């Protein structure tokens, strides 16, 4: 996703983005950085493909600005800001609650919802039992001794705790006592910081299946098992059902824990208070929220969330406000 203004640096950073690497190439954009012409984006791994395309479009329209992006688990990305004090112009999270819980109000003034997703089980033609697994028998197939299953770390990435919520909802839906615990144990060996870290393991056949977002499975051409809506955390109208499951993750302060209740998936974006290049950040977020940005997000397998509801609506920059509507109740209140 990362690009630079020069051809050589552009190629290097494009290759780095495809490989999931986050450091900037030595010498690339450093002069621009000192002049405030580098836009730094921290984002969820599941947003890598669409945000790369949006950033390419942005740089064509703003040739004096270089976008540098770091993909990580959304909670890890937020902690780079609130714990490490790293400068960042835009944060795009796979869970709006990460911004609400870890960044607002000290590190961010607003939180804008923009996209949705759902959980699926992804696999390849070379996966064990690939010829026989189905929506009807996936529970039994994944628990076979010969099958390896991967998932993201719930303390570092929303896909991780959403996977555990999916396990619990599946246990309820299929009336299969003990299923969630069995799936947790089954996947313990292959827990990684973010869901996209598991793609290489799947492609190399080190694992056979992984729980991941539907958009990511689509973007990488993976086979997938679709889960029932009562399990996949897709539908906002099933909020009361989803809220019956929960997962404990590390809290805002060191040594603390917090409990997250299940809810439908909503992605969000914010501009941190410490943004060095706020004007460019506002332009980039405006592009993301515009019809053109929405079309790119949807093209890559993520439905738009509806109106771009904003917690902190009154504090939105003028450039962004026309694309948003007020979130009521506020995001922070909704998560309490």
Secondary structure as UniProt FT lines:
FT   HELIX           7..19
FT   TURN            26..29
FT   HELIX           30..34
FT   TURN            35..36
FT   STRAND          38..44
FT   HELIX           45..47
FT   HELIX           48..61
FT   TURN            63..64
FT   STRAND          66..72
FT   HELIX           74..82
FT   TURN            83..84
FT   STRAND          90..93
FT   HELIX           96..98
FT   HELIX           99..103
FT   TURN            105..107
FT   STRAND          111..115
FT   STRAND          119..123
FT   TURN            125..126
FT   TURN            128..132
FT   TURN            135..137
FT   HELIX           138..142
FT   TURN            145..146
FT   STRAND          149..152
FT   TURN            154..156
FT   HELIX           158..173
FT   TURN            174..175
FT   TURN            177..178
FT   HELIX           179..187
FT   HELIX           188..190
FT   STRAND          191..192
FT   HELIX           195..198
FT   HELIX           199..203
FT   TURN            204..205
FT   STRAND          209..213
FT   HELIX           214..219
FT   TURN            220..221
FT   STRAND          223..226
FT   TURN            229..231
FT   HELIX           236..238
FT   HELIX           239..242
FT   TURN            243..244
FT   STRAND          246..250
FT   TURN            254..255
FT   STRAND          257..261
FT   STRAND          267..270
FT   TURN            273..274
FT   TURN            276..277
FT   HELIX           278..289
FT   HELIX           291..299
FT   TURN            300..301
FT   STRAND          308..311
FT   HELIX           313..315
FT   HELIX           318..321
FT   TURN            322..323
FT   STRAND          324..326
FT   HELIX           331..334
//
